[in-house]
């Protein structure tokens, strides 16, 4: 009998996320942020641009269609669809909101030092990541730390998106066509 590893794969925090199908006061109870990457890498957008932001990205479509559809019904019944913010890309500071069952974190949610628009409108810093050290931001697969996508397009470029690198630092110079790891965010 092997000890289940699922308990080690999630970082739990209470997050008052806005539910997608309710008014502003409808909140989810808590959210889970995976500490492990999905077992395959993905592109953020095959088009090579960040135009449209997270709501128009290929990764968002994949997570909320293909991955969500593959989940057991019992889990899907527990998941809450929440509204997550993202810049619309294309060097814009405008923010759009997407209704997601499965999301990835924004740069503001993982890096408390980010303090400018449009990133401040993309969420609030996750409490256990609200510290100067970068190690809590690191995610791994098969014992190795790897880079993973964030849902924040760079406000300075039309083809770059933020990521967390293998050392836990956030960077905004990653092409949307690169293949990186994915850390998922689920809300209940």
C-alpha positions in Angstrom: 0.0 0.0 0.0 1.5 3.3 -1.1 0.9 6.6 0.6 -1.2 8.9 -1.6 0.9 11.8 -3.0 -2.0 14.0 -3.8 -1.8 15.7 -0.4 1.7 16.9 -1.3 0.7 18.4 -4.6 -1.5 21.3 -3.5 -0.9 24.5 -1.7 -4.2 25.5 -0.1 -5.2 29.0 0.8 -8.5 30.8 1.5 -9.2 33.0 -1.5 -12.3 35.0 -1.9 -12.5 34.6 -5.7 -15.5 36.1 -7.4 -17.8 33.4 -8.8 -18.5 33.8 -12.5 -22.2 33.1 -12.3 -23.1 35.3 -9.4 -23.0 38.9 -8.3 -19.9 40.6 -6.9 -20.6 39.2 -3.4 -20.7 35.6 -4.6 -17.4 34.2 -3.5 -15.7 30.8 -3.7 -14.7 29.2 -0.4 -11.1 28.3 -1.1 -8.6 27.8 -4.0 -5.9 25.2 -4.6 -2.7 26.0 -6.3 -0.7 23.0 -7.6 2.8 22.6 -6.3 3.6 20.2 -9.2 3.5 20.9 -12.9 1.1 19.1 -15.2 2.9 16.2 -16.8 3.3 17.9 -20.2 4.4 21.3 -21.3 2.2 23.7 -23.3 2.3 26.8 -25.5 0.5 29.9 -24.1 -0.6 30.8 -27.7 0.4 29.2 -31.0 -0.3 32.6 -32.8 2.9 34.1 -31.3 1.1 37.1 -29.8 -0.4 37.9 -26.5 -3.3 39.8 -28.1 -6.6 39.1 -26.4 -4.8 38.2 -23.1 -5.6 35.1 -21.1 -9.2 35.0 -22.2 -8.1 34.5 -25.9 -5.1 32.2 -25.2 -4.8 28.7 -26.4 -3.8 27.6 -22.9 -7.0 28.9 -21.4 -9.0 27.1 -24.0 -7.2 23.8 -23.4 -7.5 24.0 -19.6 -11.2 24.9 -19.5 -12.3 22.6 -22.3 -10.1 19.5 -22.8 -8.7 19.2 -19.3 -11.9 20.2 -17.6 -13.9 17.7 -19.7 -11.4 14.9 -18.8 -12.0 15.4 -15.0 -14.3 13.0 -13.1 -17.8 14.2 -12.7 -17.5 14.2 -8.9 -14.7 16.7 -9.1 -16.4 18.9 -11.7 -19.5 19.1 -9.4 -17.3 20.6 -6.7 -15.4 23.1 -8.8 -16.6 26.7 -9.0 -16.2 28.8 -12.1 -14.5 32.0 -11.1 -13.7 35.2 -12.8 -10.0 35.9 -13.3 -8.5 39.1 -14.6 -5.8 39.6 -17.2 -4.5 42.3 -19.4 -5.8 42.2 -22.9 -2.2 42.1 -24.2 -1.0 44.0 -27.2 0.8 46.5 -25.0 -2.5 47.6 -23.4 -3.2 48.3 -19.7 -6.9 47.4 -20.2 -8.0 44.3 -18.3 -10.6 41.7 -19.2 -12.1 38.9 -17.1 -12.5 35.3 -18.0 -14.8 32.7 -16.4 -12.6 29.7 -15.6 -13.0 26.4 -13.9 -9.2 25.9 -14.3 -6.9 28.9 -14.3 -3.2 29.6 -13.8 -1.9 32.4 -11.5 -1.2 35.9 -12.5 2.1 37.7 -12.0 0.5 39.8 -9.2 -0.7 36.6 -7.4 2.8 35.1 -7.2 5.0 38.2 -6.9 4.2 40.8 -4.2 6.8 43.2 -5.7 4.7 43.8 -8.8 2.9 47.0 -8.1 1.8 48.6 -11.4 -1.1 48.4 -13.8 -2.3 46.4 -15.5 -1.0 43.7 -13.1 -2.6 45.2 -10.0 -6.0 44.5 -11.6 -5.2 40.8 -12.2 -5.6 39.7 -8.6 -4.0 39.9 -5.2 -0.9 38.2 -3.9 -1.4 34.7 -2.6 -0.6 34.9 1.1 2.0 32.2 1.3 3.8 33.8 -1.7 3.8 37.2 -0.1 7.5 37.2 0.9 10.8 38.2 -0.5 12.1 34.7 -1.1 11.4 33.0 -4.4 11.5 29.4 -3.3 7.7 29.1 -2.6 7.0 30.0 -6.2 9.0 27.1 -7.5 7.1 24.2 -9.0 8.5 20.8 -10.0 7.9 17.6 -11.9 9.8 14.4 -11.4 12.1 16.0 -8.8 13.3 18.9 -11.0 12.2 22.6 -10.8 10.9 23.9 -14.1 9.6 27.2 -15.5 5.8 27.6 -15.8 3.3 30.0 -17.4 1.5 32.9 -15.7 -1.7 34.4 -17.2 -0.3 37.9 -17.4 0.7 39.2 -20.9 3.7 41.6 -20.9 2.5 45.2 -21.0 5.7 46.2 -22.9 5.5 43.7 -25.8 3.0 42.1 -28.1 4.4 38.6 -28.1 5.6 38.0 -24.5 4.0 36.7 -21.4 5.1 36.4 -17.8 6.5 33.2 -16.4 8.1 31.9 -13.3 11.5 30.4 -14.1 13.0 27.3 -12.5 14.6 29.5 -9.8 11.3 31.1 -8.8 11.8 34.5 -10.4 9.1 36.1 -12.6 10.1 37.2 -16.1 8.2 38.9 -18.8 10.3 38.0 -21.8 8.9 34.6 -22.8 7.4 34.0 -26.2 3.9 32.7 -26.3 5.1 29.9 -28.6 7.6 28.5 -26.1 6.6 25.3 -24.3 6.6 25.6 -20.6 5.1 23.9 -17.6 1.6 24.6 -16.3 0.6 25.0 -12.6 -3.1 24.9 -12.3 -5.4 26.8 -9.9 -8.7 25.3 -8.9 -11.5 27.0 -6.8 -14.1 25.4 -4.7 
